Every structure is written in structure tokens, then in C-alpha cells.
């Protein structure tokens, strides 16, 4: 996973055309949030083409109203997952 979102409603569209799988994730508002293509060559090797470079900044911060609803345990779990994500991303 190279792109994440917190407290964002997303829906995905996946299409396959011959040797290309295309993935697009949209916000509930219809704004494109993430996209990539996976293209398989004749030898069966996959090439990942990231289409997210020109898309909006990741939405990773939780709104205060959402944080208030989390228990201490839920907040610790969220922070732990968030830190692991940041480490993976570099």
C-alpha cells in the first residue's frame, strides 16, 4: 500500500482490458484519490504504473471530533498503524 487515507469514504473501480488491470479509488465526492495500472507482459511479468503522482495530498489526519470518539485503546492502535505506515513509506 503506497497511499492511505483516514476518515475518508472511498470507493474503487477496477477494470481489466487484455493484459492491463486498472485501479482507481475515488472519494465519495467523486474526486480521484488513488490510481495505478498493472500491466502483464508476454513473459508474465507485471509492471506497476503508479498514477497517483498528480493527485491530491494524502488525507491522514483524523478530525478532532473523530479522535474524541476513540477509546484510548483505539487511538493507540490507530497511532501504531499510522507509524508503521510512515516507516514503510520512508
PyMOL Python script that loads the backbone (N, CA, C, O; Angstrom):
from pymol import cmd

cmd.read_pdbstr("""\
ATOM      1  N   UNK A   1       0.853  -1.161   0.000  1.00  0.00           N
ATOM      2  CA  UNK A   1       0.000   0.000   0.000  1.00  0.00           C
ATOM      3  C   UNK A   1       0.899   1.225   0.000  1.00  0.00           C
ATOM      4  O   UNK A   1       1.759   1.374   0.868  1.00  0.00           O
ATOM      5  N   UNK A   2       0.701   2.088  -0.963  1.00  0.00           N
ATOM      6  CA  UNK A   2       1.556   3.259  -1.054  1.00  0.00           C
ATOM      7  C   UNK A   2       0.806   4.554  -0.779  1.00  0.00           C
ATOM      8  O   UNK A   2       1.420   5.618  -0.708  1.00  0.00           O
ATOM      9  N   UNK A   3      -0.493   4.481  -0.624  1.00  0.00           N
ATOM     10  CA  UNK A   3      -1.306   5.667  -0.337  1.00  0.00           C
ATOM     11  C   UNK A   3      -2.385   5.270   0.653  1.00  0.00           C
ATOM     12  O   UNK A   3      -2.996   4.208   0.535  1.00  0.00           O
ATOM     13  N   UNK A   4      -2.609   6.131   1.625  1.00  0.00           N
ATOM     14  CA  UNK A   4      -3.593   5.819   2.650  1.00  0.00           C
ATOM     15  C   UNK A   4      -4.500   7.024   2.870  1.00  0.00           C
ATOM     16  O   UNK A   4      -4.246   8.117   2.363  1.00  0.00           O
ATOM     17  N   UNK A   5      -5.553   6.801   3.633  1.00  0.00           N
ATOM     18  CA  UNK A   5      -6.484   7.870   3.989  1.00  0.00           C
ATOM     19  C   UNK A   5      -7.105   7.542   5.343  1.00  0.00           C
ATOM     20  O   UNK A   5      -7.356   6.381   5.665  1.00  0.00           O
ATOM     21  N   UNK A   6      -7.344   8.578   6.118  1.00  0.00           N
ATOM     22  CA  UNK A   6      -8.011   8.420   7.407  1.00  0.00           C
ATOM     23  C   UNK A   6      -9.313   9.189   7.379  1.00  0.00           C
ATOM     24  O   UNK A   6      -9.359  10.353   6.981  1.00  0.00           O
ATOM     25  N   UNK A   7     -10.370   8.522   7.808  1.00  0.00           N
ATOM     26  CA  UNK A   7     -11.681   9.152   7.899  1.00  0.00           C
ATOM     27  C   UNK A   7     -12.142   9.697   6.544  1.00  0.00           C
ATOM     28  O   UNK A   7     -12.731  10.775   6.469  1.00  0.00           O
ATOM     29  N   UNK A   8     -11.871   8.948   5.487  1.00  0.00           N
ATOM     30  CA  UNK A   8     -12.261   9.338   4.130  1.00  0.00           C
ATOM     31  C   UNK A   8     -13.055   8.186   3.523  1.00  0.00           C
ATOM     32  O   UNK A   8     -12.602   7.041   3.520  1.00  0.00           O
ATOM     33  N   UNK A   9     -14.231   8.497   3.015  1.00  0.00           N
ATOM     34  CA  UNK A   9     -15.017   7.469   2.339  1.00  0.00           C
ATOM     35  C   UNK A   9     -14.489   7.321   0.913  1.00  0.00           C
ATOM     36  O   UNK A   9     -14.399   8.293   0.163  1.00  0.00           O
ATOM     37  N   UNK A  10     -14.149   6.097   0.561  1.00  0.00           N
ATOM     38  CA  UNK A  10     -13.615   5.814  -0.778  1.00  0.00           C
ATOM     39  C   UNK A  10     -14.403   4.678  -1.420  1.00  0.00           C
ATOM     40  O   UNK A  10     -14.914   3.788  -0.740  1.00  0.00           O
ATOM     41  N   UNK A  11     -14.486   4.732  -2.734  1.00  0.00           N
ATOM     42  CA  UNK A  11     -14.983   3.587  -3.483  1.00  0.00           C
ATOM     43  C   UNK A  11     -13.995   3.317  -4.605  1.00  0.00           C
ATOM     44  O   UNK A  11     -13.317   4.232  -5.073  1.00  0.00           O
ATOM     45  N   UNK A  12     -13.910   2.066  -5.039  1.00  0.00           N
ATOM     46  CA  UNK A  12     -12.916   1.661  -6.026  1.00  0.00           C
ATOM     47  C   UNK A  12     -13.577   1.156  -7.300  1.00  0.00           C
ATOM     48  O   UNK A  12     -14.644   0.542  -7.282  1.00  0.00           O
ATOM     49  N   UNK A  13     -12.904   1.437  -8.395  1.00  0.00           N
ATOM     50  CA  UNK A  13     -13.278   0.871  -9.687  1.00  0.00           C
ATOM     51  C   UNK A  13     -12.080   0.106 -10.215  1.00  0.00           C
ATOM     52  O   UNK A  13     -10.973   0.639 -10.287  1.00  0.00           O
ATOM     53  N   UNK A  14     -12.304  -1.137 -10.580  1.00  0.00           N
ATOM     54  CA  UNK A  14     -11.247  -1.983 -11.126  1.00  0.00           C
ATOM     55  C   UNK A  14     -11.711  -2.472 -12.479  1.00  0.00           C
ATOM     56  O   UNK A  14     -12.811  -3.007 -12.622  1.00  0.00           O
ATOM     57  N   UNK A  15     -10.865  -2.285 -13.462  1.00  0.00           N
ATOM     58  CA  UNK A  15     -11.210  -2.776 -14.798  1.00  0.00           C
ATOM     59  C   UNK A  15     -10.039  -3.580 -15.358  1.00  0.00           C
ATOM     60  O   UNK A  15      -8.882  -3.346 -15.009  1.00  0.00           O
ATOM     61  N   UNK A  16     -10.362  -4.523 -16.225  1.00  0.00           N
ATOM     62  CA  UNK A  16      -9.352  -5.350 -16.868  1.00  0.00           C
ATOM     63  C   UNK A  16      -9.582  -5.289 -18.370  1.00  0.00           C
ATOM     64  O   UNK A  16     -10.683  -5.539 -18.862  1.00  0.00           O
ATOM     65  N   UNK A  17      -8.519  -4.952 -19.082  1.00  0.00           N
ATOM     66  CA  UNK A  17      -8.575  -4.877 -20.536  1.00  0.00           C
ATOM     67  C   UNK A  17      -7.340  -5.585 -21.086  1.00  0.00           C
ATOM     68  O   UNK A  17      -6.225  -5.072 -20.996  1.00  0.00           O
ATOM     69  N   UNK A  18      -7.554  -6.766 -21.654  1.00  0.00           N
ATOM     70  CA  UNK A  18      -6.456  -7.602 -22.145  1.00  0.00           C
ATOM     71  C   UNK A  18      -5.431  -7.839 -21.040  1.00  0.00           C
ATOM     72  O   UNK A  18      -5.727  -8.537 -20.071  1.00  0.00           O
ATOM     73  N   UNK A  19      -4.227  -7.268 -21.168  1.00  0.00           N
ATOM     74  CA  UNK A  19      -3.153  -7.529 -20.220  1.00  0.00           C
ATOM     75  C   UNK A  19      -3.002  -6.420 -19.171  1.00  0.00           C
ATOM     76  O   UNK A  19      -1.988  -6.374 -18.475  1.00  0.00           O
ATOM     77  N   UNK A  20      -3.993  -5.529 -19.047  1.00  0.00           N
ATOM     78  CA  UNK A  20      -3.884  -4.400 -18.121  1.00  0.00           C
ATOM     79  C   UNK A  20      -5.039  -4.370 -17.130  1.00  0.00           C
ATOM     80  O   UNK A  20      -6.211  -4.368 -17.509  1.00  0.00           O
ATOM     81  N   UNK A  21      -4.674  -4.347 -15.836  1.00  0.00           N
ATOM     82  CA  UNK A  21      -5.631  -4.141 -14.768  1.00  0.00           C
ATOM     83  C   UNK A  21      -5.487  -2.684 -14.324  1.00  0.00           C
ATOM     84  O   UNK A  21      -4.384  -2.240 -14.007  1.00  0.00           O
ATOM     85  N   UNK A  22      -6.586  -1.947 -14.301  1.00  0.00           N
ATOM     86  CA  UNK A  22      -6.565  -0.555 -13.861  1.00  0.00           C
ATOM     87  C   UNK A  22      -7.362  -0.419 -12.572  1.00  0.00           C
ATOM     88  O   UNK A  22      -8.464  -0.953 -12.445  1.00  0.00           O
ATOM     89  N   UNK A  23      -6.792   0.298 -11.630  1.00  0.00           N
ATOM     90  CA  UNK A  23      -7.408   0.523 -10.329  1.00  0.00           C
ATOM     91  C   UNK A  23      -7.549   2.024 -10.114  1.00  0.00           C
ATOM     92  O   UNK A  23      -6.604   2.779 -10.340  1.00  0.00           O
ATOM     93  N   UNK A  24      -8.730   2.455  -9.676  1.00  0.00           N
ATOM     94  CA  UNK A  24      -8.954   3.854  -9.322  1.00  0.00           C
ATOM     95  C   UNK A  24      -9.780   3.894  -8.047  1.00  0.00           C
ATOM     96  O   UNK A  24     -10.781   3.189  -7.925  1.00  0.00           O
ATOM     97  N   UNK A  25      -9.357   4.721  -7.098  1.00  0.00           N
ATOM     98  CA  UNK A  25     -10.102   4.936  -5.857  1.00  0.00           C
ATOM     99  C   UNK A  25     -10.583   6.380  -5.861  1.00  0.00           C
ATOM    100  O   UNK A  25      -9.807   7.310  -6.084  1.00  0.00           O
ATOM    101  N   UNK A  26     -11.862   6.546  -5.613  1.00  0.00           N
ATOM    102  CA  UNK A  26     -12.484   7.871  -5.604  1.00  0.00           C
ATOM    103  C   UNK A  26     -13.021   8.184  -4.221  1.00  0.00           C
ATOM    104  O   UNK A  26     -13.481   7.298  -3.500  1.00  0.00           O
ATOM    105  N   UNK A  27     -12.955   9.468  -3.859  1.00  0.00           N
ATOM    106  CA  UNK A  27     -13.634   9.926  -2.656  1.00  0.00           C
ATOM    107  C   UNK A  27     -15.131   9.919  -2.937  1.00  0.00           C
ATOM    108  O   UNK A  27     -15.548   9.899  -4.095  1.00  0.00           O
ATOM    109  N   UNK A  28     -15.935   9.935  -1.886  1.00  0.00           N
ATOM    110  CA  UNK A  28     -17.393   9.936  -2.053  1.00  0.00           C
ATOM    111  C   UNK A  28     -17.861  11.142  -2.867  1.00  0.00           C
ATOM    112  O   UNK A  28     -18.940  11.109  -3.459  1.00  0.00           O
ATOM    113  N   UNK A  29     -17.062  12.199  -2.900  1.00  0.00           N
ATOM    114  CA  UNK A  29     -17.393  13.400  -3.673  1.00  0.00           C
ATOM    115  C   UNK A  29     -17.126  13.229  -5.162  1.00  0.00           C
ATOM    116  O   UNK A  29     -17.513  14.078  -5.966  1.00  0.00           O
ATOM    117  N   UNK A  30     -16.457  12.122  -5.536  1.00  0.00           N
ATOM    118  CA  UNK A  30     -16.131  11.872  -6.936  1.00  0.00           C
ATOM    119  C   UNK A  30     -14.714  12.264  -7.310  1.00  0.00           C
ATOM    120  O   UNK A  30     -14.307  12.069  -8.456  1.00  0.00           O
ATOM    121  N   UNK A  31     -13.949  12.815  -6.368  1.00  0.00           N
ATOM    122  CA  UNK A  31     -12.559  13.213  -6.625  1.00  0.00           C
ATOM    123  C   UNK A  31     -11.675  11.968  -6.655  1.00  0.00           C
ATOM    124  O   UNK A  31     -11.730  11.142  -5.743  1.00  0.00           O
ATOM    125  N   UNK A  32     -10.862  11.835  -7.698  1.00  0.00           N
ATOM    126  CA  UNK A  32      -9.927  10.713  -7.795  1.00  0.00           C
ATOM    127  C   UNK A  32      -8.888  10.834  -6.689  1.00  0.00           C
ATOM    128  O   UNK A  32      -8.256  11.880  -6.545  1.00  0.00           O
ATOM    129  N   UNK A  33      -8.706   9.769  -5.903  1.00  0.00           N
ATOM    130  CA  UNK A  33      -7.783   9.788  -4.763  1.00  0.00           C
ATOM    131  C   UNK A  33      -6.539   8.943  -5.008  1.00  0.00           C
ATOM    132  O   UNK A  33      -5.461   9.291  -4.526  1.00  0.00           O
ATOM    133  N   UNK A  34      -6.659   7.856  -5.737  1.00  0.00           N
ATOM    134  CA  UNK A  34      -5.533   6.965  -5.985  1.00  0.00           C
ATOM    135  C   UNK A  34      -5.769   6.228  -7.297  1.00  0.00           C
ATOM    136  O   UNK A  34      -6.913   5.984  -7.682  1.00  0.00           O
ATOM    137  N   UNK A  35      -4.683   5.875  -7.980  1.00  0.00           N
ATOM    138  CA  UNK A  35      -4.823   5.151  -9.245  1.00  0.00           C
ATOM    139  C   UNK A  35      -3.509   4.469  -9.610  1.00  0.00           C
ATOM    140  O   UNK A  35      -2.423   4.994  -9.364  1.00  0.00           O
ATOM    141  N   UNK A  36      -3.639   3.289 -10.200  1.00  0.00           N
ATOM    142  CA  UNK A  36      -2.477   2.609 -10.770  1.00  0.00           C
ATOM    143  C   UNK A  36      -2.942   1.639 -11.845  1.00  0.00           C
ATOM    144  O   UNK A  36      -4.110   1.252 -11.896  1.00  0.00           O
ATOM    145  N   UNK A  37      -2.000   1.255 -12.703  1.00  0.00           N
ATOM    146  CA  UNK A  37      -2.227   0.208 -13.693  1.00  0.00           C
ATOM    147  C   UNK A  37      -1.231  -0.909 -13.406  1.00  0.00           C
ATOM    148  O   UNK A  37      -0.099  -0.653 -12.997  1.00  0.00           O
ATOM    149  N   UNK A  38      -1.654  -2.130 -13.620  1.00  0.00           N
ATOM    150  CA  UNK A  38      -0.793  -3.295 -13.529  1.00  0.00           C
ATOM    151  C   UNK A  38      -0.818  -3.952 -14.904  1.00  0.00           C
ATOM    152  O   UNK A  38      -1.848  -4.460 -15.348  1.00  0.00           O
ATOM    153  N   UNK A  39       0.335  -3.932 -15.569  1.00  0.00           N
ATOM    154  CA  UNK A  39       0.415  -4.412 -16.949  1.00  0.00           C
ATOM    155  C   UNK A  39       1.285  -5.661 -16.990  1.00  0.00           C
ATOM    156  O   UNK A  39       2.429  -5.652 -16.536  1.00  0.00           O
ATOM    157  N   UNK A  40       0.727  -6.733 -17.539  1.00  0.00           N
ATOM    158  CA  UNK A  40       1.449  -8.004 -17.639  1.00  0.00           C
ATOM    159  C   UNK A  40       2.041  -8.125 -19.037  1.00  0.00           C
ATOM    160  O   UNK A  40       1.332  -7.980 -20.032  1.00  0.00           O
ATOM    161  N   UNK A  41       3.370  -8.395 -19.111  1.00  0.00           N
ATOM    162  CA  UNK A  41       3.993  -8.568 -20.425  1.00  0.00           C
ATOM    163  C   UNK A  41       3.830 -10.009 -20.896  1.00  0.00           C
ATOM    164  O   UNK A  41       3.253 -10.832 -20.185  1.00  0.00           O
ATOM    165  N   UNK A  42       4.328 -10.316 -22.077  1.00  0.00           N
ATOM    166  CA  UNK A  42       4.166 -11.642 -22.671  1.00  0.00           C
ATOM    167  C   UNK A  42       4.853 -12.754 -21.867  1.00  0.00           C
ATOM    168  O   UNK A  42       4.484 -13.923 -21.976  1.00  0.00           O
ATOM    169  N   UNK A  43       5.852 -12.378 -21.062  1.00  0.00           N
ATOM    170  CA  UNK A  43       6.556 -13.364 -20.235  1.00  0.00           C
ATOM    171  C   UNK A  43       5.850 -13.580 -18.898  1.00  0.00           C
ATOM    172  O   UNK A  43       6.286 -14.401 -18.091  1.00  0.00           O
ATOM    173  N   UNK A  44       4.752 -12.839 -18.662  1.00  0.00           N
ATOM    174  CA  UNK A  44       4.005 -12.990 -17.429  1.00  0.00           C
ATOM    175  C   UNK A  44       4.479 -12.095 -16.301  1.00  0.00           C
ATOM    176  O   UNK A  44       4.006 -12.219 -15.171  1.00  0.00           O
ATOM    177  N   UNK A  45       5.416 -11.187 -16.593  1.00  0.00           N
ATOM    178  CA  UNK A  45       5.931 -10.268 -15.578  1.00  0.00           C
ATOM    179  C   UNK A  45       5.036  -9.038 -15.504  1.00  0.00           C
ATOM    180  O   UNK A  45       4.641  -8.482 -16.529  1.00  0.00           O
ATOM    181  N   UNK A  46       4.720  -8.617 -14.274  1.00  0.00           N
ATOM    182  CA  UNK A  46       3.862  -7.452 -14.068  1.00  0.00           C
ATOM    183  C   UNK A  46       4.677  -6.173 -13.917  1.00  0.00           C
ATOM    184  O   UNK A  46       5.727  -6.163 -13.275  1.00  0.00           O
ATOM    185  N   UNK A  47       4.179  -5.098 -14.516  1.00  0.00           N
ATOM    186  CA  UNK A  47       4.752  -3.769 -14.355  1.00  0.00           C
ATOM    187  C   UNK A  47       3.704  -2.901 -13.673  1.00  0.00           C
ATOM    188  O   UNK A  47       2.565  -2.811 -14.131  1.00  0.00           O
ATOM    189  N   UNK A  48       4.097  -2.266 -12.581  1.00  0.00           N
ATOM    190  CA  UNK A  48       3.207  -1.373 -11.862  1.00  0.00           C
ATOM    191  C   UNK A  48       3.435   0.054 -12.361  1.00  0.00           C
ATOM    192  O   UNK A  48       4.560   0.554 -12.338  1.00  0.00           O
ATOM    193  N   UNK A  49       2.366   0.701 -12.807  1.00  0.00           N
ATOM    194  CA  UNK A  49       2.438   2.087 -13.253  1.00  0.00           C
ATOM    195  C   UNK A  49       1.610   2.917 -12.272  1.00  0.00           C
ATOM    196  O   UNK A  49       0.380   2.880 -12.293  1.00  0.00           O
ATOM    197  N   UNK A  50       2.307   3.666 -11.414  1.00  0.00           N
ATOM    198  CA  UNK A  50       1.647   4.481 -10.394  1.00  0.00           C
ATOM    199  C   UNK A  50       1.061   5.726 -11.057  1.00  0.00           C
ATOM    200  O   UNK A  50       1.777   6.457 -11.740  1.00  0.00           O
ATOM    201  N   UNK A  51      -0.201   5.964 -10.866  1.00  0.00           N
ATOM    202  CA  UNK A  51      -0.884   7.111 -11.463  1.00  0.00           C
ATOM    203  C   UNK A  51      -1.252   8.160 -10.409  1.00  0.00           C
ATOM    204  O   UNK A  51      -2.058   9.051 -10.679  1.00  0.00           O
ATOM    205  N   UNK A  52      -0.665   8.059  -9.209  1.00  0.00           N
ATOM    206  CA  UNK A  52      -1.080   8.940  -8.117  1.00  0.00           C
ATOM    207  C   UNK A  52      -0.214  10.189  -7.949  1.00  0.00           C
ATOM    208  O   UNK A  52      -0.487  11.006  -7.070  1.00  0.00           O
ATOM    209  N   UNK A  53       0.811  10.353  -8.762  1.00  0.00           N
ATOM    210  CA  UNK A  53       1.749  11.466  -8.572  1.00  0.00           C
ATOM    211  C   UNK A  53       1.076  12.835  -8.602  1.00  0.00           C
ATOM    212  O   UNK A  53       1.464  13.715  -7.832  1.00  0.00           O
ATOM    213  N   UNK A  54       0.100  13.041  -9.448  1.00  0.00           N
ATOM    214  CA  UNK A  54      -0.527  14.352  -9.587  1.00  0.00           C
ATOM    215  C   UNK A  54      -1.858  14.459  -8.844  1.00  0.00           C
ATOM    216  O   UNK A  54      -2.644  15.370  -9.103  1.00  0.00           O
ATOM    217  N   UNK A  55      -2.105  13.543  -7.937  1.00  0.00           N
ATOM    218  CA  UNK A  55      -3.376  13.532  -7.210  1.00  0.00           C
ATOM    219  C   UNK A  55      -3.253  14.307  -5.905  1.00  0.00           C
ATOM    220  O   UNK A  55      -2.143  14.624  -5.477  1.00  0.00           O
ATOM    221  N   UNK A  56      -4.381  14.616  -5.267  1.00  0.00           N
ATOM    222  CA  UNK A  56      -4.350  15.394  -4.020  1.00  0.00           C
ATOM    223  C   UNK A  56      -3.493  14.729  -2.947  1.00  0.00           C
ATOM    224  O   UNK A  56      -3.278  13.517  -2.963  1.00  0.00           O
ATOM    225  N   UNK A  57      -3.010  15.545  -2.019  1.00  0.00           N
ATOM    226  CA  UNK A  57      -2.217  15.070  -0.890  1.00  0.00           C
ATOM    227  C   UNK A  57      -3.019  14.044  -0.085  1.00  0.00           C
ATOM    228  O   UNK A  57      -4.241  14.139   0.028  1.00  0.00           O
ATOM    229  N   UNK A  58      -2.307  13.068   0.467  1.00  0.00           N
ATOM    230  CA  UNK A  58      -2.964  12.066   1.317  1.00  0.00           C
ATOM    231  C   UNK A  58      -3.680  12.752   2.481  1.00  0.00           C
ATOM    232  O   UNK A  58      -3.196  13.740   3.035  1.00  0.00           O
ATOM    233  N   UNK A  59      -4.821  12.215   2.831  1.00  0.00           N
ATOM    234  CA  UNK A  59      -5.594  12.740   3.952  1.00  0.00           C
ATOM    235  C   UNK A  59      -5.418  11.794   5.141  1.00  0.00           C
ATOM    236  O   UNK A  59      -6.140  10.808   5.285  1.00  0.00           O
ATOM    237  N   UNK A  60      -4.451  12.116   5.979  1.00  0.00           N
ATOM    238  CA  UNK A  60      -4.068  11.190   7.042  1.00  0.00           C
ATOM    239  C   UNK A  60      -4.470  11.643   8.443  1.00  0.00           C
ATOM    240  O   UNK A  60      -4.497  10.830   9.366  1.00  0.00           O
ATOM    241  N   UNK A  61      -4.777  12.906   8.614  1.00  0.00           N
ATOM    242  CA  UNK A  61      -5.118  13.404   9.944  1.00  0.00           C
ATOM    243  C   UNK A  61      -6.565  13.107  10.283  1.00  0.00           C
ATOM    244  O   UNK A  61      -7.470  13.284   9.467  1.00  0.00           O
ATOM    245  N   UNK A  62      -6.756  12.653  11.505  1.00  0.00           N
ATOM    246  CA  UNK A  62      -8.116  12.429  11.990  1.00  0.00           C
ATOM    247  C   UNK A  62      -8.689  13.754  12.503  1.00  0.00           C
ATOM    248  O   UNK A  62      -8.007  14.473  13.233  1.00  0.00           O
ATOM    249  N   UNK A  63      -9.914  14.084  12.139  1.00  0.00           N
ATOM    250  CA  UNK A  63     -10.537  15.289  12.695  1.00  0.00           C
ATOM    251  C   UNK A  63     -10.696  15.160  14.212  1.00  0.00           C
ATOM    252  O   UNK A  63     -10.891  14.056  14.722  1.00  0.00           O
ATOM    253  N   UNK A  64     -10.613  16.275  14.929  1.00  0.00           N
ATOM    254  CA  UNK A  64     -10.756  16.219  16.394  1.00  0.00           C
ATOM    255  C   UNK A  64     -12.031  15.512  16.850  1.00  0.00           C
ATOM    256  O   UNK A  64     -12.005  14.778  17.838  1.00  0.00           O
ATOM    257  N   UNK A  65     -13.136  15.720  16.154  1.00  0.00           N
ATOM    258  CA  UNK A  65     -14.406  15.086  16.549  1.00  0.00           C
ATOM    259  C   UNK A  65     -14.310  13.567  16.469  1.00  0.00           C
ATOM    260  O   UNK A  65     -14.939  12.866  17.262  1.00  0.00           O
ATOM    261  N   UNK A  66     -13.533  13.052  15.524  1.00  0.00           N
ATOM    262  CA  UNK A  66     -13.355  11.599  15.401  1.00  0.00           C
ATOM    263  C   UNK A  66     -12.445  11.100  16.519  1.00  0.00           C
ATOM    264  O   UNK A  66     -12.718  10.071  17.136  1.00  0.00           O
ATOM    265  N   UNK A  67     -11.362  11.833  16.778  1.00  0.00           N
ATOM    266  CA  UNK A  67     -10.441  11.445  17.850  1.00  0.00           C
ATOM    267  C   UNK A  67     -11.164  11.349  19.194  1.00  0.00           C
ATOM    268  O   UNK A  67     -10.882  10.456  19.993  1.00  0.00           O
ATOM    269  N   UNK A  68     -12.083  12.258  19.437  1.00  0.00           N
ATOM    270  CA  UNK A  68     -12.815  12.269  20.706  1.00  0.00           C
ATOM    271  C   UNK A  68     -13.650  11.009  20.903  1.00  0.00           C
ATOM    272  O   UNK A  68     -13.903  10.603  22.037  1.00  0.00           O
ATOM    273  N   UNK A  69     -14.075  10.394  19.816  1.00  0.00           N
ATOM    274  CA  UNK A  69     -14.905   9.193  19.890  1.00  0.00           C
ATOM    275  C   UNK A  69     -14.083   7.931  20.132  1.00  0.00           C
ATOM    276  O   UNK A  69     -14.625   6.911  20.559  1.00  0.00           O
ATOM    277  N   UNK A  70     -12.767   7.993  19.860  1.00  0.00           N
ATOM    278  CA  UNK A  70     -11.900   6.830  20.035  1.00  0.00           C
ATOM    279  C   UNK A  70     -11.627   6.592  21.510  1.00  0.00           C
ATOM    280  O   UNK A  70     -11.434   7.533  22.280  1.00  0.00           O
ATOM    281  N   UNK A  71     -11.615   5.326  21.891  1.00  0.00           N
ATOM    282  CA  UNK A  71     -11.132   4.973  23.223  1.00  0.00           C
ATOM    283  C   UNK A  71      -9.611   5.094  23.203  1.00  0.00           C
ATOM    284  O   UNK A  71      -9.009   5.206  22.135  1.00  0.00           O
ATOM    285  N   UNK A  72      -8.996   5.071  24.372  1.00  0.00           N
ATOM    286  CA  UNK A  72      -7.527   5.119  24.435  1.00  0.00           C
ATOM    287  C   UNK A  72      -6.918   3.966  23.645  1.00  0.00           C
ATOM    288  O   UNK A  72      -5.927   4.140  22.935  1.00  0.00           O
ATOM    289  N   UNK A  73      -7.518   2.796  23.777  1.00  0.00           N
ATOM    290  CA  UNK A  73      -7.016   1.614  23.064  1.00  0.00           C
ATOM    291  C   UNK A  73      -7.132   1.794  21.543  1.00  0.00           C
ATOM    292  O   UNK A  73      -6.201   1.458  20.812  1.00  0.00           O
ATOM    293  N   UNK A  74      -8.249   2.313  21.071  1.00  0.00           N
ATOM    294  CA  UNK A  74      -8.426   2.543  19.632  1.00  0.00           C
ATOM    295  C   UNK A  74      -7.429   3.581  19.121  1.00  0.00           C
ATOM    296  O   UNK A  74      -6.884   3.435  18.027  1.00  0.00           O
ATOM    297  N   UNK A  75      -7.192   4.625  19.907  1.00  0.00           N
ATOM    298  CA  UNK A  75      -6.250   5.661  19.491  1.00  0.00           C
ATOM    299  C   UNK A  75      -4.833   5.114  19.425  1.00  0.00           C
ATOM    300  O   UNK A  75      -4.084   5.450  18.508  1.00  0.00           O
ATOM    301  N   UNK A  76      -4.453   4.267  20.394  1.00  0.00           N
ATOM    302  CA  UNK A  76      -3.123   3.643  20.374  1.00  0.00           C
ATOM    303  C   UNK A  76      -2.966   2.758  19.139  1.00  0.00           C
ATOM    304  O   UNK A  76      -1.919   2.765  18.492  1.00  0.00           O
ATOM    305  N   UNK A  77      -4.009   2.000  18.818  1.00  0.00           N
ATOM    306  CA  UNK A  77      -3.951   1.143  17.634  1.00  0.00           C
ATOM    307  C   UNK A  77      -3.812   1.992  16.367  1.00  0.00           C
ATOM    308  O   UNK A  77      -2.997   1.679  15.498  1.00  0.00           O
ATOM    309  N   UNK A  78      -4.603   3.066  16.258  1.00  0.00           N
ATOM    310  CA  UNK A  78      -4.510   3.950  15.087  1.00  0.00           C
ATOM    311  C   UNK A  78      -3.101   4.533  14.979  1.00  0.00           C
ATOM    312  O   UNK A  78      -2.506   4.511  13.901  1.00  0.00           O
ATOM    313  N   UNK A  79      -2.563   5.051  16.078  1.00  0.00           N
ATOM    314  CA  UNK A  79      -1.236   5.660  16.055  1.00  0.00           C
ATOM    315  C   UNK A  79      -0.165   4.636  15.685  1.00  0.00           C
ATOM    316  O   UNK A  79       0.778   4.955  14.960  1.00  0.00           O
ATOM    317  N   UNK A  80      -0.309   3.397  16.187  1.00  0.00           N
ATOM    318  CA  UNK A  80       0.642   2.340  15.849  1.00  0.00           C
ATOM    319  C   UNK A  80       0.605   2.018  14.356  1.00  0.00           C
ATOM    320  O   UNK A  80       1.653   1.879  13.725  1.00  0.00           O
ATOM    321  N   UNK A  81      -0.583   1.899  13.797  1.00  0.00           N
ATOM    322  CA  UNK A  81      -0.712   1.613  12.358  1.00  0.00           C
ATOM    323  C   UNK A  81      -0.190   2.776  11.534  1.00  0.00           C
ATOM    324  O   UNK A  81       0.447   2.570  10.501  1.00  0.00           O
ATOM    325  N   UNK A  82      -0.455   4.000  11.985  1.00  0.00           N
ATOM    326  CA  UNK A  82       0.000   5.189  11.276  1.00  0.00           C
ATOM    327  C   UNK A  82       1.533   5.253  11.258  1.00  0.00           C
ATOM    328  O   UNK A  82       2.131   5.544  10.222  1.00  0.00           O
ATOM    329  N   UNK A  83       2.163   4.981  12.406  1.00  0.00           N
ATOM    330  CA  UNK A  83       3.627   4.979  12.474  1.00  0.00           C
ATOM    331  C   UNK A  83       4.221   3.888  11.572  1.00  0.00           C
ATOM    332  O   UNK A  83       5.220   4.124  10.892  1.00  0.00           O
ATOM    333  N   UNK A  84       3.615   2.704  11.564  1.00  0.00           N
ATOM    334  CA  UNK A  84       4.094   1.622  10.685  1.00  0.00           C
ATOM    335  C   UNK A  84       3.967   2.042   9.220  1.00  0.00           C
ATOM    336  O   UNK A  84       4.854   1.756   8.416  1.00  0.00           O
ATOM    337  N   UNK A  85       2.892   2.705   8.875  1.00  0.00           N
ATOM    338  CA  UNK A  85       2.700   3.176   7.505  1.00  0.00           C
ATOM    339  C   UNK A  85       3.782   4.191   7.137  1.00  0.00           C
ATOM    340  O   UNK A  85       4.363   4.104   6.055  1.00  0.00           O
ATOM    341  N   UNK A  86       4.059   5.145   8.015  1.00  0.00           N
ATOM    342  CA  UNK A  86       5.072   6.155   7.724  1.00  0.00           C
ATOM    343  C   UNK A  86       6.450   5.506   7.535  1.00  0.00           C
ATOM    344  O   UNK A  86       7.217   5.932   6.671  1.00  0.00           O
ATOM    345  N   UNK A  87       6.767   4.484   8.331  1.00  0.00           N
ATOM    346  CA  UNK A  87       8.048   3.787   8.193  1.00  0.00           C
ATOM    347  C   UNK A  87       8.146   3.085   6.837  1.00  0.00           C
ATOM    348  O   UNK A  87       9.185   3.134   6.179  1.00  0.00           O
ATOM    349  N   UNK A  88       7.047   2.427   6.422  1.00  0.00           N
ATOM    350  CA  UNK A  88       7.041   1.745   5.112  1.00  0.00           C
ATOM    351  C   UNK A  88       7.252   2.731   3.977  1.00  0.00           C
ATOM    352  O   UNK A  88       7.931   2.433   2.995  1.00  0.00           O
ATOM    353  N   UNK A  89       6.668   3.897   4.123  1.00  0.00           N
ATOM    354  CA  UNK A  89       6.737   4.904   3.071  1.00  0.00           C
ATOM    355  C   UNK A  89       8.093   5.576   2.984  1.00  0.00           C
ATOM    356  O   UNK A  89       8.498   6.056   1.925  1.00  0.00           O
ATOM    357  N   UNK A  90       8.785   5.605   4.102  1.00  0.00           N
ATOM    358  CA  UNK A  90      10.136   6.172   4.121  1.00  0.00           C
ATOM    359  C   UNK A  90      10.182   7.611   4.289  1.00  0.00           C
ATOM    360  O   UNK A  90      11.266   8.194   4.320  1.00  0.00           O
TER     361      UNK A  90
END
""", "prot")
cmd.dss("prot")
cmd.show_as("cartoon", "prot")
cmd.util.cbc("prot")
cmd.orient("prot")
